[in-house]
């Protein structure tokens, strides 16, 4: 792993249908830079299905590009409940690490090169 500091990106507004396209574009731009990413969800507030799709797609893309990405911070209770209601996790996520593990669990195994 590189000793280079990760790029920190804060999701500082709800990740919903209204903001999903802009968030997707921003995450793809960060992935294109090829640097490790830390995605801070502590100010996200809420999330809906399009928002979850953005996160899952970003993690899939990070794997394909070989760019490490982590989710950090605490997940707001409303967002944690919605993540569980939509089936991304079995119970509400309280931390970024739990959300990241839920996303990783639905992705196919990383390809070995």
Secondary structure, DSSP 8 states (H G I E B T S, - for coil): ---S--EEEE--S-BSTTTHHHHHHHHHHHHHHT--EEEE-TT---B-HHHHHHHHHHHHHHHHHT--EEEESB--HHHHHHHHHTTSSSS---BHHHHHHHHHHHS------
